[in-house]
Amino acid sequence: MTALDKYTRLEGPGLWVSSPEDQRREVVVSFGDSTLVISDGRNMRVLSHWSLPAVMRLNPGKRPARYSPEGDLGEVLELDDDWLIEALKQLQAALRPQRSLASRLRRPILALLSAAVLVGGAVIVPPALVEHTASVVPMARRVEFAEKLRLDLVRGGAQSCHSAYGDPALGALQRALFQNPARIVVMRGLPSPQPRVQHVMGRLYIVDARLLYEAESAEALAGAILMAAQRSAEEDPLRPLLRHAGVVATFRLLTSGELPDASARGYAAAIYRAPMALPELDSLLERFARVELSTRPLVDNPNPLDPAVAELGTALRARDPLAGEPASNTLLSDGQWVSLLNICDG
């Protein structure tokens, strides 16, 4: 027996209104061939026919149940009879077209595709976002980020070194090495097992104070600074910061120009745990040549001032831009070099 056969003789009371302006009237509700029949409760005159598949319940889960035919919300039927409400529910389910296998699988397939897109986005979108964001951040912003990273190192226990004579000597070294404004800072207590020169970003170069004791000359120290400058030219230092900050912080920087302080916290210390890349030799030699600096003081320094010297030392010596000849101008006078060596003492 089908649901239509089961409820073909079922009928019960209800309240019906043909339009919002009319008064409700008592009616008898019964079921015909795929229709809901509404009749006058006194003389059983048929008042309305509704197609069962088009009957809409207006208040799911509430009583009395209120229904309207699809497309005419002004005509309303109220039912409070449990048998009629359940019968209407089952008849509509029986008349509803059976969904095909493809239809039944559509939702889980869409869910899987959405998950695949999200996973793909996590792998593909962030690198593109980082690349685009790094390309539009101006130098002024980078300088601000660099200072925040320096202060983050200070909060971690590092100290910037300053002295009355050491600061001018450091400024003279900066002007000799860079045409564009740059900032060289000497710091001690850095979280690095081996001393190094680190270009943070925004033309900020942090010299580990231990290098001052290991460098035999200003020229050797300058060579280590140029190595750091070449690394930053090959890999934008803002990119790893954005990867550390995450997608949300990167998107915020792109849209508002602000990078949350919390997203960059801990990155400055992480820089010193990362391995140092090997700079490209030809570009590095061009950098030495531009400032008329020999590579030999760096290569011949008893203590290695940069880890790349171990691999590039032979080539740096053989292709010295000055061919072993002394530079026409000294980077620092003896007095300036001594002042720089004592910058952390004043």
C-alpha positions, 0 to 999 in steps of 0.5 A: 500500500502506498502513502496515497492509498493509506491516506485517501479517506483521511480527513480532519478539521482546519482553519482556512483563510483565502486572503489576509483581508478575509476572516478565518473559517472552519474547513474540512481537509482531505486528500485527493489524487496528489492534491490537498482538498479544502472544503466548507465544514457545513456543506462540504463545498470545495473551497480550494485545491492545493498541489501536495508537492507545492504545499509549504509549511510556514512555521516548521516545528510550531503548532498549530501548523500553518501552510500556504500553496507555493506562490500564494502566501496570502492563502493560509491553512492551519492544522492542529490535528496530529494525523493530518500533519503527519499525513501531509508530511508523508504524502509530500515525501512520497510525491517528492521526486527521487534524487539521482545518485549524482544528486545525492553525491553532489553535496559530499563532492562539493565539500571535498572540492572545497576542502581541496581548494582550501588545502591548495590555497594554503600551499599556493596562495601564501607564497604569491601573497608574500611575493606581492606584498613584499613588492609593494611595501615601501622602504620607509615601512621596512625601516620601521620593521627593522627598528621593531626587530632590533628592539625585539632583540633588545627585549631578548637580552641583546644590547646596542653599543654606543660611544662618543667616538665609536658612533662617528667611526661607525658612520664613516664606515657606513658612508664608505660602503653604501651609496644609499643611506644605511644604518650599521649597529653594533650589538652584543648578547645576540642569540647567535652561536657564531658571530655574524653580520646580519642585514635585518631589512630596511638597510639595517646591518647588525654587527655582532660585537664579537666580530670587532675582536676577531677582525684584524682590520676595518677592511676585513669587517667591511668585507663581512658587511658586504657579504651580508648586503649581497645576501639581502640583495638576492633574497628580500629579507621581508619575505621570511618575515611575512612567512613567519607572520602568517597569511592573515598578518600579511594580508593585513599589511597588504590592505592596511599597511600595518603589521601586527607586532605580535605576528613578528614577535620572536622573528628577530631571534629566529633569523640567527638560527637560520643558516646563511645562504651562499652569496652569488660570486660575480655579484659579490665581487662587483660589490667589492669593486664598487667601493674599491675594497680588496677581498683579501683582508676578509679572506686572510683574516685569521678568524672567519668573519663569514661562513661563506669564506670557507667555500668562496675563499679561493675564488675571492682571493683569485679574483680580487678586484684590486688584484692585491694592490692597496686601495687608494683610500683607507676606510677608517683611520687608525684612530677611527678603527680603535674607536670602533673597537671600543664602541661597546666600552663607552 
